[in-house]
Amino acid sequence: MTRRFLTLPALLLALAFLISGPAASAGQPAQKIADINYNEDELGPNMTTLNSLDLYLPEVPDNARVGLRPLIVWVHGGGLVTGDKSNRMPDKVRLFNDLGYIVASVNYRLSPDCCDFDPARVRAPDHISDLAEAVGWLSRNIGNYGGDPDRIVLIGHSAGAHLVSLAGASPAWIEGRKVSRKQIIGVVSLDTDNFDIRKEASNDTPLNRRLSAWNAFGTPGEELVEPRWERMSPVVHADPTDPDFLLVTSLNPVRLSANQEMATALGQDPATSVLGVPLDHEGINTSLGSPGDTTEETTRVSQFIQGLIASARPAGVKVIRRPSKRVVVKVSRRAGKQTIRKVRRKVTFAFKGTGRASGFQCRIDRQKYSACRSPRNSRLKPGSHTFRVRALYPSGRPGNERKVTFRIVTKRANR
């Protein structure tokens, strides 16, 4: 049996986890683990509260056998200058925990109140960089809490909706944190129209909105020195290869139009992927998960996420070519034992992935698993052999395995 030793960061994580309490297990109620610092590399300012997240673990019934649970990553709003991960969470946590999902509510660095435009202020890309770092931490660590790093749904309200939309449409941010874009199976945007920061920061926008955009994303002068507006615009990067989006918005015509434009850029039908609800901006945040929600919001968001999770099939592999169970190698009638020992026979295996397979690892006999592609060729000596191939999830964790056993035998030729 292979022994696995914890690295120092993993050991510290485990200790913190024990202090906070274990993940929900048989018979325990839903549990909150607060203020986990995800800023492991300290590349940004060491703001423990702002670079932190809360985990909400669902109840596990007695004697239940539960696999890895899907992960909902919630990102709060507040114009990128205010807000907190604890804002209006109880109803959302109850909604998603009852569905069996883990919830991670994320804080991120905030820009100062507008508008002195200090060049050293927190501004883009600090906010999206923090979200990407939090997703990276979750990808590496959520398995310790019973979560599935390959079924992540991003949800955000207002400024948080802008951030999750940017992370979904421009995956370079999370890929920079060694997260595959395929780990994000869907995005829910709740009432933002900030899909095009270039327009938001232009002189055609009302002054108060323009100043807010300059505060968070850069003034025109700063944009000339280091362009950022386009990089921060989800609609610029959106295309049909992105994960599915559900865009919820108020019935304000301007917001509806912006969300429909985003849906079109994603290659989605605005009629089915944009939901207008008779609520104001804060009402959309308050109503999600509320027992008193009389709109379609809670139902549609729940159905959308459940559909995503149901369609995220396990990573598997199917062997489509293999050697016969008995492979015969002919040798000369006069061949001696030394010659026979040196005989090698080429065998070929072909396979393909199923479900969420994003790669493969193979091994022959007692060799270690290593990355492989189909077809896989090996030259083997006579004897019994076992070939194994397993699929890899987008996160790199192993999925289902297939095994092929066969025997190579020698047979002396007649002449």
C-alpha positions in Angstrom: 0.0 0.0 0.0 1.3 3.5 -0.9 1.7 5.9 1.9 0.6 9.5 1.3 2.2 12.3 3.4 0.6 15.6 3.9 2.4 18.7 2.7 2.7 21.6 5.2 -0.2 23.6 3.6 -2.4 20.5 3.6 -1.4 19.7 7.2 -2.3 23.3 8.3 -5.6 23.0 6.4 -6.4 19.7 8.1 -5.7 21.2 11.5 -7.9 24.2 10.8 -10.6 21.9 9.6 -10.4 19.9 12.9 -10.6 23.1 14.9 -13.6 24.3 13.0 -15.2 21.0 13.2 -15.4 18.0 10.7 -17.4 18.0 7.6 -21.0 17.0 7.9 -21.2 13.2 8.5 -24.0 10.8 9.3 -26.5 12.4 11.6 -24.9 15.8 11.8 -26.8 19.0 10.8 -25.7 21.4 8.1 -22.6 23.2 9.1 -20.8 26.4 8.4 -17.0 26.7 8.3 -16.2 30.4 8.2 -13.4 32.6 7.1 -11.1 30.2 5.3 -8.2 32.1 3.8 -7.8 31.2 0.2 -4.9 33.6 -0.5 -2.2 31.0 -0.2 0.4 32.6 -2.3 0.0 36.1 -0.9 0.6 37.7 -4.3 -2.0 40.3 -3.4 -2.3 42.2 -0.2 -2.8 40.0 2.9 -6.4 40.9 3.6 -7.6 37.9 5.5 -11.2 38.9 5.7 -11.5 39.9 2.1 -9.5 37.0 0.7 -11.6 34.4 2.5 -14.6 32.2 1.9 -17.3 30.5 4.0 -18.3 26.8 3.4 -21.8 25.6 4.0 -22.0 21.8 4.2 -25.4 20.0 3.8 -26.8 17.6 6.3 -26.0 14.0 5.7 -28.8 11.6 6.8 -28.0 8.7 9.0 -26.5 5.7 7.2 -26.5 7.6 3.9 -23.9 6.7 1.3 -23.2 10.0 -0.3 -20.7 10.6 -3.1 -18.9 13.9 -3.8 -21.4 16.7 -3.7 -21.7 19.4 -6.4 -20.3 22.9 -5.4 -22.1 26.2 -5.7 -19.8 29.2 -5.6 -21.7 32.3 -4.6 -20.2 35.8 -5.3 -21.8 38.8 -3.6 -22.6 42.2 -5.2 -22.0 45.7 -4.0 -20.6 47.6 -7.0 -17.1 46.2 -6.3 -16.8 48.7 -3.4 -18.9 47.1 -0.7 -20.7 43.9 0.3 -19.7 40.7 2.2 -20.0 36.9 1.8 -22.5 36.7 4.6 -25.0 39.0 3.0 -28.5 37.4 2.7 -27.2 33.8 2.7 -29.6 31.8 4.9 -32.3 31.3 2.2 -29.7 30.5 -0.5 -27.8 28.1 1.8 -31.1 26.3 2.7 -32.1 26.1 -1.0 -28.8 24.5 -2.2 -28.0 22.5 0.9 -31.5 20.9 0.7 -30.7 19.9 -2.9 -27.5 18.2 -1.6 -25.0 20.8 -2.7 -22.1 22.5 -0.9 -22.1 26.3 -0.9 -19.0 28.4 -0.9 -19.6 32.1 -0.4 -16.6 34.2 -1.5 -15.2 37.5 -0.5 -12.8 39.5 -2.7 -10.8 42.7 -2.4 -12.9 45.9 -2.8 -12.2 49.1 -4.5 -12.4 52.3 -2.4 -15.4 54.6 -2.4 -15.5 56.7 -5.5 -13.7 58.7 -6.6 -10.2 60.0 -5.8 -8.7 57.5 -8.3 -5.6 56.8 -6.3 -3.3 54.9 -8.7 -2.5 52.3 -6.0 -6.2 51.6 -5.3 -7.7 48.1 -5.6 -9.1 48.0 -9.2 -9.4 45.5 -12.0 -8.1 42.9 -12.4 -7.9 42.5 -8.6 -11.5 41.5 -8.1 -11.5 38.8 -10.8 -8.1 37.6 -9.8 -9.3 37.0 -6.3 -12.3 35.1 -7.5 -10.1 32.9 -9.7 -7.8 32.3 -6.7 -10.8 31.2 -4.6 -11.9 28.8 -7.3 -8.4 27.5 -7.5 -8.3 26.9 -3.8 -11.7 25.2 -4.0 -10.6 23.0 -6.9 -7.7 21.7 -4.8 -9.3 21.4 -1.5 -13.1 20.9 -1.7 -12.6 17.1 -1.8 -11.5 17.3 1.8 -15.0 18.5 2.6 -16.9 16.0 0.5 -17.2 18.3 -2.5 -16.8 17.6 -6.2 -14.2 19.8 -8.0 -15.6 18.7 -11.4 -19.2 20.0 -10.8 -18.8 23.7 -10.0 -21.6 26.2 -10.7 -20.8 29.9 -10.3 -23.6 32.2 -9.1 -23.4 35.9 -8.5 -25.6 39.0 -7.9 -24.9 42.5 -9.4 -21.1 43.0 -9.3 -20.8 39.4 -8.4 -22.8 38.5 -11.5 -20.3 40.4 -13.6 -17.4 38.5 -12.0 -18.9 35.1 -12.5 -19.9 36.0 -16.1 -16.3 37.0 -16.7 -14.9 33.9 -15.2 -17.3 31.7 -17.3 -16.7 33.6 -20.6 -13.0 34.3 -20.2 -11.6 31.1 -18.6 -8.0 32.3 -18.8 -8.6 33.7 -15.3 -9.3 30.3 -13.7 -6.9 28.5 -15.9 -4.2 30.7 -14.5 -5.0 29.0 -11.2 -4.8 25.5 -12.7 -8.5 25.0 -13.0 -9.9 23.5 -16.2 -12.7 25.4 -17.8 -14.5 22.1 -18.0 -14.8 22.1 -14.2 -17.2 25.0 -14.4 -20.5 23.3 -15.6 -22.6 26.4 -15.5 -23.0 30.1 -14.6 -26.0 32.0 -13.1 -25.9 35.8 -13.4 -28.4 37.7 -11.3 -29.2 41.2 -12.4 -26.2 42.8 -13.9 -25.9 44.7 -17.2 -22.2 45.3 -16.9 -21.2 42.9 -19.7 -19.4 45.5 -21.7 -17.1 47.7 -19.5 -16.0 49.6 -22.6 -19.6 51.1 -22.9 -19.9 51.5 -19.2 -16.7 53.6 -19.0 -17.4 55.7 -22.1 -18.5 59.3 -22.1 -22.0 58.2 -23.4 -22.8 56.7 -20.0 -24.4 58.8 -17.2 -21.8 60.5 -15.0 -22.4 58.4 -11.8 -22.1 55.1 -13.7 -19.1 56.4 -15.6 -17.3 57.4 -12.4 -18.0 54.1 -10.8 -16.6 52.3 -13.8 -13.5 54.4 -13.8 -13.0 53.8 -10.0 -13.2 50.0 -10.4 -11.8 49.4 -13.9 -9.5 52.4 -14.6 -9.9 56.0 -15.7 -9.5 56.9 -19.4 -5.9 58.0 -18.6 -5.1 54.7 -16.9 -6.7 52.8 -19.8 -4.3 54.5 -22.3 -1.3 53.3 -20.2 -2.6 49.8 -19.6 -5.9 48.8 -21.4 -8.2 46.8 -19.1 -11.8 47.6 -20.1 -12.0 45.1 -22.9 -10.4 42.3 -20.7 -13.1 43.0 -18.1 -16.0 42.8 -20.6 -17.7 39.3 -20.5 -19.6 39.9 -23.7 -16.3 40.4 -25.7 -15.1 37.0 -24.7 -18.4 35.0 -24.7 -18.8 32.3 -27.3 -20.6 29.0 -27.7 -17.8 27.0 -26.1 -18.5 28.6 -22.7 -20.6 26.7 -20.1 -24.3 27.2 -20.1 -25.6 30.5 -18.6 -28.9 31.4 -17.0 -29.3 35.2 -16.9 -31.8 36.6 -14.5 -32.7 40.2 -14.6 -35.4 42.8 -13.8 -37.9 43.9 -16.4 -36.0 47.1 -17.0 -35.6 47.3 -20.8 -32.0 48.3 -20.7 -31.0 45.4 -18.5 -33.1 43.0 -20.5 -31.4 44.1 -23.7 -27.9 43.7 -22.2 -28.7 40.2 -20.9 -30.2 39.2 -24.2 -27.0 40.5 -26.0 -24.9 38.4 -23.6 -27.0 35.3 -24.3 -26.6 35.8 -28.0 -22.9 36.2 -27.7 -22.8 32.8 -25.8 -24.7 31.2 -28.7 -27.8 30.6 -26.4 -31.4 31.4 -27.2 -32.3 34.6 -25.2 -35.9 33.3 -25.0 -34.9 30.4 -22.8 -31.7 31.6 -21.2 -32.8 35.1 -20.1 -35.4 35.3 -17.3 -37.0 38.6 -16.6 -38.7 38.8 -13.2 -40.9 41.5 -11.7 -38.4 42.4 -8.9 -36.1 45.3 -8.3 -32.3 44.9 -8.2 -32.1 44.0 -4.5 -35.3 42.0 -4.7 -33.6 39.6 -7.1 -30.9 38.9 -4.5 -33.4 38.6 -1.6 -35.9 36.3 -3.4 -33.5 33.6 -4.4 -34.3 30.6 -2.1 -36.9 32.5 -0.2 -40.0 30.5 0.8 -42.0 33.6 -0.2 -40.7 33.9 -3.7 -43.7 34.2 -5.9 -41.7 34.8 -9.1 -40.0 32.1 -11.3 -36.6 33.0 -10.0 -36.0 30.3 -7.4 -37.7 27.6 -9.5 -35.8 28.4 -12.6 -32.4 28.7 -11.0 -33.0 25.4 -9.1 -34.1 23.6 -12.3 -31.2 25.0 -14.3 -28.6 23.8 -11.8 -30.2 20.4 -11.3 -30.2 19.9 -15.1 -26.5 20.8 -15.3 -25.6 18.4 -12.6 -27.7 15.6 -14.0 -26.0 15.9 -17.4 -22.5 16.0 -15.9 -21.9 12.2 -16.3 -19.0 10.4 -14.6 -15.7 10.2 -16.4 -15.4 6.8 -17.9 -13.5 4.9 -20.6 -14.4 2.3 -23.2 -11.8 0.0 -24.7 -12.5 -0.3 -28.5 -9.5 -2.3 -29.5 -7.5 -4.9 -27.6 -5.3 -8.0 -28.3 -6.9 -11.4 -28.1 -6.8 -13.3 -24.8 -4.1 -15.5 -26.2 -1.4 -13.9 -28.5 0.8 -16.4 -30.3 4.4 -15.5 -31.3 6.0 -17.9 -33.7 9.7 -18.6 -33.2 12.2 -20.7 -35.1 12.2 -24.4 -34.3 15.9 -24.1 -33.5 15.5 -21.1 -31.2 17.1 -21.6 -27.8 15.8 -20.5 -24.4 17.9 -17.3 -24.5 16.4 -16.3 -27.8 12.9 -17.0 -26.7 13.4 -14.9 -23.5 14.3 -11.9 -25.8 11.1 -12.2 -27.9 8.9 -9.2 -27.7 5.4 -8.8 -29.3 3.8 -5.5 -30.1 0.2 -5.2 -28.8 -2.1 -2.3 -29.4 -5.0 -0.9 -27.3 -7.4 1.7 -28.4 -9.9 3.5 -26.1 -12.2 6.5 -25.9 -13.6 8.6 -23.1 -17.2 8.7 -22.0 -19.0 11.3 -19.8 -16.6 13.9 -18.5 -13.4 12.2 -19.4 -10.7 14.8 -20.2 -7.6 12.6 -20.4 -6.3 9.1 -19.6 -3.7 7.2 -17.6 -2.5 3.8 -18.5 -0.4 1.1 -16.9 0.9 -2.3 -17.9 1.3 -5.0 -15.2 3.1 -3.4 -12.1 4.1 -0.2 -13.8 2.8 3.0 -12.4 0.0 4.9 -14.0 1.2 7.5 -16.5 -0.5 9.8 -19.0 -1.4 8.1 -22.3 -3.3 8.5 -25.5 -5.2 6.2 -27.8 -3.9 4.1 -29.4 -1.4 2.8 -26.9 1.3 0.4 -28.2 3.5 -1.8 -26.0 6.1 -4.4 -26.8 5.9 -7.2 -24.2 7.6 -10.5 -23.5 5.8 -13.8 -23.3 3.7 -14.4 -20.2 0.5 -13.1 -18.6 -0.2 -9.4 -18.7 -2.7 -6.9 -17.5 -3.4 -3.5 -19.2 -5.3 -0.9 -17.3 -6.6 2.5 -18.5 -8.6 5.0 -16.5 -10.3 8.2 -17.4 -9.3 11.5 -15.8 -11.8 14.2 -14.8 -11.1 17.8 -15.8 -9.6 18.4 -12.4 -7.1 15.6 -13.0 -8.6 13.2 -10.4 -9.1 9.6 -11.7 -12.4 8.3 -12.9 -13.5 4.8 -13.9 -11.0 2.2 -14.9 -11.1 -0.6 -17.5 -8.8 -3.7 -17.3 -7.7 -6.1 -20.1 -5.9 -9.4 -19.3 -4.2 -11.5 -22.0 -1.3 -13.9 -22.4 1.5 -13.9 -24.9 2.8 -17.4 -25.8 5.5 -18.7 -28.1 5.0 -21.4 -30.7 7.7 -23.0 -32.7 7.3 -22.8 -36.4 7.1 -26.0 -38.5 10.2 -25.0 -40.4 
